[in-house]
Amino acid sequence: MNIFDSRNNFEWRDYLKIFFRRKWFFLVPFLLVMALGVSSILFKEGTYESYSIIQIHSSRLPSQLSKLLPGVLGVDGYRDWKKQILSSDYLTHTIKTVGLDKNEAVISEALAMQENLPDKTLDEIVNFLLIKKLREKISVKQYQENMVEIRAQANNSEVAHLIVKTLIEYFREDFLEKEVSNIQSALKFSVEQIEEFQQKLKESESRYNSYRRNVLGNQASEELLTPESTQRIRDAIVTSELTMREKRDDLMRLNDLLRSYNLGNNIPVSLSINTQIVGINQKINEEAQLLKRFAPGSAELMRVSRSINMDRENLRSEFEKYYTRQYASADPGILSSMANKALALLDLQISEKRITALNDVLNSSRQQTTLNQSQESALEKLEEEVGLNRDIYNLLLQQAQGTQIEEAMQRANAASRISIIEPPTKPLEPDSSGKNMLALITMVVSMVLGFVAVYVREYFDGTLQTVEETEEFFNLPVLCVLPYLEKDQIKDRNNTDQKINLTEARKKAAESGQRVGELKR
């Protein structure tokens, strides 16, 4: 029956009658859907939800400038924080901290997916799956102005609490790091400069100390001449030059005396003579060095002079023996003159050697003085370099200390701007809001399906239910309608006023039908 046809003139009572007549079409889908909903509610795992609320206070910058900087929570700031908290970086850190990547179910799912993703490692697939699941379980919303609420759901109370706690802590650390990022860059640069100049300072100090040790060692090994010692050496040179003149005169006189023997101007050569001459030369060098520290007549110089004179006398004896062997027939006076000539040549050689040794001492002293002056100049430059590097190093240390103080102040200011209004809660009982919603949906869906089944069945029912349908179907007018009598009304024989003779009613109906047929004919 078309229950929506306006010609039927249905009232709400009519719809109610239809519902009670078709009540089984309502009860069957209603009970089926309710059974499915109840089973889903009973077998659904409990979900624990933890949440926390943080507040980010506005900065003290002008409003137009503060919008360009992090830490000022407007609409755009809230979206940025939400995007940041749900980013892969935050979620990956949460996964590692909480230990979600040890879940066997997720690992099994990742192993199944790895066949289709050969270029991905198992850890990457596990991380991808966990990030996807966390984004479904974590919600970030603006609680109030400058406040953000973070919620996380999990099958375990401890896991839900750890997820929210980790996100809050990481968010706070990240916020502080961003607030002091500029000052940290400056501090990092200062530290690099400090390390660089600290190395330069060490190298310059090492060069200075090494060079200074060498200079002091040279000065200690090479004794510089004093004005007194310089004058002594010069006097000794003059004395030696005078001695040379005397010996040259003696040599000229002896050459004239011994011209007939053709002796030459060489000292006789023998192993003994050469050995003693070498010894005399060494003692002359020693004497020249002693003159730097001792005056003539000192015990040290007297000792060397006596030794030289003793060697000189020994050589005189050697000369006499030599010429006696060579000129055995010569007159003793001639032999003595020969020995005197050789001795004069020796004295001349000794004087020349003494002058050379003394001049070497003077030249060495001059060179050492010049060297010391250049070394002192170089040492001063190295000392200046050390001082400059030390000053720069100390200045950088002071700047770094100031930067560290500024960083601490800025970090403290940033820490005061972010506060945890509601610490992460640890849920004691699972959240039942999901079950309540599922129960409500089950109730609504079951009732809707029941009502739809009732009225759809009524709509497709072909039974003639009204006068209008009957006249439309038979294309004949309806003369009367027999009332529908309930069985309890028929069986109630105690109330005689309500007894109805069904036989007579049927006869009257038959007669009415005959009259209708006659009228049609």
C-alpha positions as CSV (number, residue, x, y, z in Angstrom):
1,M,0.0,0.0,0.0
2,N,1.3,3.4,-0.9
3,I,1.4,5.0,2.5
4,F,2.6,8.3,1.0
5,D,-0.4,8.8,-1.2
6,S,-2.2,12.0,0.0
7,R,-5.6,10.6,-1.0
8,N,-5.4,8.0,1.8
9,N,-5.6,10.8,4.4
10,F,-3.4,9.0,6.9
11,E,-3.2,10.2,10.4
12,W,-0.5,9.4,12.9
13,R,-2.7,6.8,14.4
14,D,-2.8,5.0,11.0
15,Y,1.0,4.9,10.9
16,L,1.0,3.6,14.4
17,K,-1.4,0.9,13.4
18,I,0.8,-0.1,10.5
19,F,3.9,-0.2,12.9
20,F,2.1,-2.6,15.3
21,R,0.8,-4.7,12.5
22,R,4.3,-5.1,11.0
23,K,6.2,-5.2,14.3
24,W,8.1,-8.3,13.4
25,F,9.7,-6.4,10.5
26,F,10.9,-3.9,13.1
27,L,12.1,-6.3,15.7
28,V,14.2,-8.6,13.4
29,P,16.7,-5.9,12.0
30,F,16.6,-4.1,15.3
31,L,17.7,-7.1,17.3
32,L,20.3,-8.1,14.7
33,V,21.9,-4.7,14.6
34,M,21.7,-4.4,18.4
35,A,23.4,-7.8,18.8
36,L,26.2,-6.8,16.4
37,G,26.7,-3.5,18.3
38,V,26.7,-5.1,21.7
39,S,29.2,-7.7,20.6
40,S,31.4,-4.9,19.2
41,I,31.2,-3.0,22.4
42,L,32.0,-6.1,24.5
43,F,34.9,-7.2,22.5
44,K,36.4,-3.8,21.8
45,E,39.8,-3.2,23.6
46,G,39.9,-0.4,26.1
47,T,41.6,2.7,25.0
48,Y,43.6,4.8,27.5
49,E,43.9,8.5,26.8
50,S,46.4,10.9,28.3
51,Y,46.6,14.6,27.7
52,S,48.6,17.7,28.7
53,I,48.1,21.4,28.2
54,I,51.0,23.9,27.6
55,Q,50.9,27.6,27.5
56,I,53.2,29.8,25.4
57,H,53.3,33.4,26.6
58,S,53.6,36.2,24.1
59,S,56.9,37.8,23.5
60,R,57.6,41.4,24.5
61,L,58.3,42.4,20.9
62,P,56.0,44.6,18.8
63,S,53.0,42.7,17.5
64,Q,54.0,43.1,13.8
65,L,57.5,41.8,14.6
66,S,56.4,39.1,17.0
67,K,54.3,37.4,14.3
68,L,57.4,36.8,12.3
69,L,59.1,35.0,15.2
70,P,58.5,31.6,16.9
71,G,57.0,31.5,20.3
72,V,54.0,33.8,19.6
73,L,50.9,31.7,19.4
74,G,48.3,33.0,17.0
75,V,46.3,31.0,14.4
76,D,49.3,30.6,12.3
77,G,51.4,29.8,15.3
78,Y,49.0,27.1,16.4
79,R,49.1,25.5,13.0
80,D,52.9,25.6,13.0
81,W,53.1,24.0,16.5
82,K,50.6,21.3,15.4
83,K,52.6,20.6,12.3
84,Q,55.8,20.5,14.3
85,I,54.4,18.2,17.0
86,L,53.1,15.8,14.4
87,S,56.2,15.9,12.3
88,S,58.3,12.9,11.5
89,D,61.1,14.2,13.6
90,Y,59.0,14.5,16.8
91,L,57.2,11.2,16.2
92,T,60.5,9.3,15.5
93,H,62.0,10.7,18.7
94,T,58.9,9.5,20.5
95,I,59.1,6.1,19.0
96,K,62.7,5.6,20.1
97,T,62.1,7.0,23.5
98,V,59.0,5.0,24.4
99,G,60.3,1.9,22.6
100,L,57.3,1.5,20.3
101,D,59.6,0.0,17.6
102,K,59.9,-3.2,19.7
103,N,56.2,-4.1,19.1
104,E,56.0,-7.6,17.7
105,A,52.8,-7.0,15.8
106,V,54.2,-3.9,14.0
107,I,57.4,-5.8,13.2
108,S,55.3,-8.7,11.7
109,E,53.3,-6.2,9.6
110,A,56.5,-4.6,8.5
111,L,58.0,-8.0,7.5
112,A,54.9,-8.7,5.4
113,M,55.3,-5.3,3.7
114,Q,59.0,-5.6,3.1
115,E,58.4,-8.0,0.2
116,N,56.7,-5.2,-1.7
117,L,59.3,-2.6,-0.6
118,P,62.7,-4.2,-1.3
119,D,64.5,-0.8,-1.3
120,K,63.4,-0.1,2.3
121,T,65.0,-1.5,5.4
122,L,62.9,-3.2,8.1
123,D,63.5,-0.3,10.5
124,E,62.3,2.3,8.0
125,I,59.1,0.4,7.4
126,V,58.5,-0.1,11.1
127,N,59.1,3.6,11.6
128,F,56.7,4.5,8.8
129,L,53.9,2.3,10.2
130,L,54.3,3.6,13.7
131,I,54.3,7.3,12.5
132,K,51.1,6.6,10.6
133,K,49.5,5.0,13.7
134,L,50.7,7.7,16.0
135,R,49.2,10.5,13.8
136,E,45.9,8.7,14.1
137,K,46.2,8.4,17.9
138,I,47.6,11.9,18.7
139,S,45.5,15.0,18.5
140,V,46.8,18.6,18.9
141,K,44.3,21.4,19.2
142,Q,44.1,25.0,20.6
143,Y,42.7,24.8,24.1
144,Q,42.5,28.5,24.7
145,E,44.4,31.6,23.6
146,N,48.1,30.8,23.8
147,M,47.4,27.3,25.0
148,V,47.8,24.0,23.2
149,E,46.4,20.7,24.2
150,I,48.1,17.4,23.3
151,R,46.2,14.1,23.6
152,A,47.3,10.6,22.9
153,Q,45.5,7.3,22.9
154,A,47.0,3.8,23.4
155,N,46.0,0.4,24.6
156,N,48.2,0.8,27.6
157,S,48.0,3.5,30.3
158,E,51.8,3.8,30.7
159,V,52.3,4.0,26.9
160,A,49.7,6.8,26.5
161,H,51.3,8.7,29.4
162,L,54.9,8.3,28.0
163,I,53.8,9.4,24.5
164,V,52.4,12.7,25.8
165,K,55.2,13.2,28.3
166,T,57.9,12.7,25.6
167,L,56.2,15.0,23.1
168,I,55.8,17.7,25.8
169,E,59.5,17.5,26.9
170,Y,60.8,17.4,23.3
171,F,58.6,20.3,22.4
172,R,59.9,22.3,25.3
173,E,63.5,21.5,24.6
174,D,63.0,22.4,20.9
175,F,61.3,25.6,21.8
176,L,64.2,26.6,24.1
177,E,66.8,25.7,21.5
178,K,65.0,27.8,18.8
179,E,64.8,30.7,21.2
180,V,68.6,30.7,21.9
181,S,69.6,29.5,18.4
182,N,71.1,32.9,17.5
183,I,73.0,33.3,20.7
184,Q,74.2,29.7,20.4
185,S,75.6,30.4,16.9
186,A,77.5,33.3,18.3
187,L,78.7,31.2,21.2
188,K,79.8,28.4,18.9
189,F,81.8,30.9,16.8
190,S,83.4,32.3,19.9
191,V,84.4,28.8,21.1
192,E,85.9,28.1,17.7
193,Q,87.9,31.3,17.8
194,I,89.0,30.5,21.4
195,E,90.2,27.1,20.3
196,E,92.0,28.6,17.3
197,F,93.8,31.3,19.3
198,Q,94.5,28.9,22.2
199,Q,96.4,26.7,19.7
200,K,98.2,29.8,18.3
201,L,99.1,30.8,21.8
202,K,100.5,27.4,22.6
203,E,102.5,27.4,19.4
204,S,103.9,30.9,19.9
205,E,104.8,30.1,23.5
206,S,106.5,26.9,22.4
207,R,108.6,28.8,19.8
208,Y,109.4,31.5,22.3
209,N,110.6,29.1,25.0
210,S,112.6,27.0,22.6
211,Y,114.3,30.1,21.1
212,R,114.9,31.5,24.5
213,R,116.6,28.3,25.7
214,N,118.8,28.4,22.6
215,V,119.7,32.0,23.1
216,L,120.5,31.5,26.8
217,G,122.5,28.4,25.9
218,N,124.6,30.3,23.4
219,Q,125.2,33.2,25.8
220,A,126.3,30.8,28.5
221,S,128.7,28.9,26.2
222,E,130.1,32.1,24.6
223,E,131.3,34.5,27.2
224,L,131.1,38.1,26.0
225,L,134.1,40.4,26.5
226,T,133.9,43.2,29.0
227,P,135.6,46.5,28.3
228,E,138.5,45.4,30.7
229,S,139.0,42.1,29.0
230,T,138.9,43.7,25.6
231,Q,141.6,46.1,26.6
232,R,143.7,43.3,28.0
233,I,143.5,41.4,24.7
234,R,144.4,44.5,22.7
235,D,147.4,45.1,25.0
236,A,148.4,41.5,24.5
237,I,148.1,42.0,20.7
238,V,150.3,45.1,20.9
239,T,152.9,43.2,23.0
240,S,152.9,40.4,20.5
241,E,153.4,42.8,17.6
242,L,156.4,44.4,19.4
243,T,157.8,40.9,20.1
244,M,157.4,40.1,16.4
245,R,159.4,43.2,15.4
246,E,162.2,42.2,17.8
247,K,162.3,38.7,16.5
248,R,162.4,39.9,12.9
249,D,165.4,42.0,13.8
250,D,167.1,39.1,15.5
251,L,166.2,36.9,12.5
252,M,167.8,39.4,10.1
253,R,171.0,39.6,12.1
254,L,171.2,35.8,12.4
255,N,170.5,35.4,8.7
256,D,173.5,37.6,7.9
257,L,175.6,35.6,10.3
258,L,174.6,32.3,8.9
259,R,174.4,33.2,5.2
260,S,177.0,30.8,4.2
261,Y,175.1,27.8,5.6
262,N,172.0,28.4,3.5
263,L,169.7,27.3,6.4
264,G,166.5,29.1,5.0
265,N,163.7,30.5,7.1
266,N,162.1,27.2,8.2
267,I,162.1,25.5,11.6
268,P,163.7,22.1,11.6
269,V,161.3,19.3,11.1
270,S,161.0,16.2,13.3
271,L,158.2,14.3,15.0
272,S,159.2,15.5,18.5
273,I,159.5,19.2,17.3
274,N,156.2,19.1,15.5
275,T,154.4,17.5,18.5
276,Q,155.7,20.2,20.8
277,I,154.8,23.0,18.4
278,V,151.2,21.7,18.2
279,G,151.1,21.7,22.0
280,I,152.3,25.3,22.1
281,N,149.6,26.4,19.7
282,Q,146.9,24.8,21.8
283,K,148.3,26.5,24.9
284,I,148.3,29.9,23.0
285,N,144.6,29.4,22.2
286,E,144.0,28.6,25.9
287,E,145.9,31.7,26.9
288,A,143.8,33.9,24.6
289,Q,140.6,32.5,26.1
290,L,141.9,33.0,29.6
291,L,142.6,36.7,28.9
292,K,138.8,37.2,28.5
293,R,138.4,36.5,32.3
294,F,141.8,37.0,33.9
295,A,144.3,39.8,34.0
296,P,148.0,39.3,33.2
297,G,149.9,38.0,36.2
298,S,147.0,35.9,37.4
299,A,147.8,32.4,38.4
300,E,145.9,30.9,35.5
301,L,147.8,33.0,32.9
302,M,151.1,32.4,34.7
303,R,150.6,28.7,34.6
304,V,150.0,28.7,30.8
305,S,152.9,31.1,30.2
306,R,155.3,28.9,32.2
307,S,154.2,25.9,30.3
308,I,154.7,27.7,27.0
309,N,158.2,28.8,28.1
310,M,159.1,25.3,29.2
311,D,158.1,23.9,25.8
312,R,160.1,26.7,24.2
313,E,163.2,25.8,26.2
314,N,162.7,22.1,25.3
315,L,162.5,23.0,21.6
316,R,165.7,25.0,22.0
317,S,167.4,21.9,23.2
318,E,165.8,20.0,20.3
319,F,167.1,22.6,17.9
320,E,170.7,22.3,19.3
321,K,170.6,18.6,19.0
322,Y,169.3,18.7,15.5
323,Y,171.9,21.1,14.2
324,T,174.7,19.3,16.1
325,R,173.8,16.2,14.2
326,Q,173.5,18.0,10.9
327,Y,176.7,20.2,11.3
328,A,178.9,18.2,13.6
329,S,182.1,19.9,12.3
330,A,180.7,23.4,12.8
331,D,182.0,25.8,15.4
332,P,179.9,25.6,18.7
333,G,179.2,29.4,18.3
334,I,177.7,28.8,14.9
335,L,175.6,25.9,16.2
336,S,174.3,28.1,18.9
337,S,173.5,30.8,16.3
338,M,171.6,28.2,14.3
339,A,169.6,27.2,17.3
340,N,168.9,30.8,18.1
341,K,167.7,31.4,14.6
342,A,165.3,28.4,14.8
343,L,164.2,29.7,18.2
344,A,163.6,33.2,16.7
345,L,161.5,31.6,14.0
346,L,159.6,29.7,16.7
347,D,159.1,32.9,18.7
348,L,157.9,34.7,15.5
349,Q,155.5,31.9,14.8
350,I,154.3,31.9,18.5
351,S,153.7,35.7,18.3
352,E,151.8,35.4,15.0
353,K,149.7,32.5,16.5
354,R,149.1,34.6,19.6
355,I,147.9,37.6,17.6
356,T,145.7,35.4,15.4
357,A,144.2,33.7,18.5
358,L,143.6,37.1,20.2
359,N,142.0,38.6,17.1
360,D,139.8,35.5,16.8
361,V,138.7,36.1,20.4
362,L,137.8,39.7,19.6
363,N,136.0,38.8,16.3
364,S,134.2,36.0,18.0
365,S,133.1,38.4,20.7
366,R,131.9,40.9,18.2
367,Q,130.0,38.3,16.2
368,Q,128.5,36.9,19.4
369,T,127.5,40.5,20.4
370,T,125.9,41.0,17.0
371,L,124.2,37.6,17.2
372,N,123.0,38.3,20.6
373,Q,121.5,41.5,19.5
374,S,119.7,39.9,16.6
375,Q,118.6,37.1,18.8
376,E,117.3,39.5,21.4
377,S,115.4,41.3,18.7
378,A,113.9,38.1,17.4
379,L,113.2,37.0,21.0
380,E,111.4,40.3,21.6
381,K,109.2,39.8,18.5
382,L,108.3,36.3,19.7
383,E,107.5,37.7,23.1
384,E,105.3,40.3,21.5
385,E,103.6,37.6,19.4
386,V,102.9,35.6,22.6
387,G,101.6,38.7,24.4
388,L,99.3,39.5,21.4
389,N,97.9,36.0,21.2
390,R,97.4,35.9,25.0
391,D,95.5,39.2,24.9
392,I,93.3,38.1,22.1
393,Y,92.7,34.8,23.8
394,N,91.8,36.5,27.1
395,L,89.5,38.9,25.2
396,L,87.7,36.0,23.5
397,L,87.3,34.2,26.8
398,Q,85.7,37.3,28.3
399,Q,83.4,37.6,25.3
400,A,82.5,33.9,25.5
401,Q,81.7,34.3,29.2
402,G,79.5,37.3,28.4
403,T,77.8,35.3,25.6
404,Q,77.2,32.4,28.0
405,I,75.6,34.7,30.5
406,E,73.5,36.2,27.8
407,E,72.5,32.7,26.7
408,A,71.6,31.7,30.2
409,M,69.5,34.8,30.6
410,Q,67.8,34.2,27.2
411,R,67.2,30.6,28.0
412,A,65.7,31.5,31.4
413,N,63.4,34.1,29.7
414,A,62.4,31.5,27.1
415,A,61.7,28.9,29.9
416,S,59.5,31.4,31.7
417,R,57.5,31.9,28.5
418,I,56.5,28.3,28.2
419,S,54.7,26.5,31.0
420,I,52.9,23.3,31.5
421,I,49.4,24.1,32.7
422,E,48.3,20.5,32.9
423,P,51.1,17.9,33.3
424,P,50.8,14.7,31.4
425,T,48.1,12.6,33.1
426,K,48.4,8.8,33.6
427,P,44.9,7.4,32.9
428,L,43.7,4.9,35.5
429,E,40.7,3.6,33.5
430,P,40.1,3.2,29.8
431,D,38.2,5.9,28.0
432,S,34.5,4.8,27.6
433,S,33.5,7.6,25.3
434,G,34.1,5.4,22.2
435,K,31.9,2.7,23.6
436,N,29.2,5.2,24.5
437,M,29.3,6.6,21.0
438,L,29.2,3.1,19.5
439,A,26.2,2.2,21.7
440,L,24.4,5.4,20.6
441,I,25.1,4.7,16.9
442,T,24.0,1.1,17.3
443,M,20.7,2.2,18.9
444,V,20.0,4.8,16.2
445,V,21.0,2.5,13.3
446,S,18.9,-0.4,14.6
447,M,15.8,1.8,15.1
448,V,16.2,3.4,11.7
449,L,16.6,0.0,10.0
450,G,13.6,-1.3,11.9
451,F,11.3,1.5,10.9
452,V,12.6,1.4,7.3
453,A,11.9,-2.3,7.1
454,V,8.3,-1.8,8.5
455,Y,7.3,0.9,6.1
456,V,9.1,-0.6,3.1
457,R,7.2,-3.8,3.6
458,E,4.0,-1.9,3.9
459,Y,4.8,0.1,0.8
460,F,5.3,-3.1,-1.3
461,D,2.2,-4.9,0.2
462,G,-0.3,-5.3,-2.7
463,T,-3.4,-5.9,-0.4
464,L,-6.2,-3.4,-0.8
465,Q,-6.4,-1.6,2.5
466,T,-8.6,1.5,1.8
467,V,-11.8,2.4,0.0
468,E,-9.9,4.6,-2.5
469,E,-7.5,1.7,-3.4
470,T,-10.5,-0.6,-3.9
471,E,-12.4,1.8,-6.1
472,E,-9.2,2.5,-8.1
473,F,-8.4,-1.1,-8.5
474,F,-11.9,-2.3,-9.5
475,N,-13.0,0.9,-11.0
476,L,-16.3,0.5,-9.1
477,P,-17.8,2.4,-6.2
478,V,-17.7,1.0,-2.8
479,L,-21.1,0.8,-1.2
480,C,-20.2,-0.4,2.3
481,V,-17.3,-1.6,4.4
482,L,-17.6,-4.5,6.8
483,P,-16.0,-3.7,10.1
484,Y,-13.2,-5.9,11.4
485,L,-14.1,-7.7,14.5
486,E,-11.5,-9.0,16.9
487,K,-11.9,-12.6,18.1
488,D,-12.2,-11.6,21.8
489,Q,-15.2,-9.4,20.9
490,I,-16.8,-12.4,19.2
491,K,-16.1,-14.8,22.1
492,D,-17.3,-12.3,24.7
493,R,-20.9,-13.7,25.3
494,N,-21.4,-12.0,28.7
495,N,-22.1,-8.6,27.1
496,T,-25.3,-9.2,25.1
497,D,-25.3,-5.7,23.8
498,Q,-22.1,-6.4,21.9
499,K,-23.2,-9.8,20.4
500,I,-23.3,-9.9,16.7
501,N,-24.9,-12.5,14.5
502,L,-22.3,-13.2,11.9
503,T,-24.7,-15.2,9.8
504,E,-27.1,-12.3,9.4
505,A,-24.3,-9.9,8.6
506,R,-23.1,-12.2,5.9
507,K,-26.6,-12.5,4.5
508,K,-27.0,-8.8,4.4
509,A,-23.7,-8.4,2.7
510,A,-24.7,-11.0,0.1
511,E,-27.9,-9.2,-0.5
512,S,-26.0,-5.9,-0.9
513,G,-23.7,-7.6,-3.4
514,Q,-26.7,-8.8,-5.4
515,R,-28.2,-5.4,-5.5
516,V,-24.9,-3.9,-6.7
517,G,-24.8,-6.5,-9.5
518,E,-28.3,-5.7,-10.6
519,L,-27.6,-2.0,-10.6
520,K,-24.6,-2.6,-12.8
521,R,-26.7,-4.6,-15.3
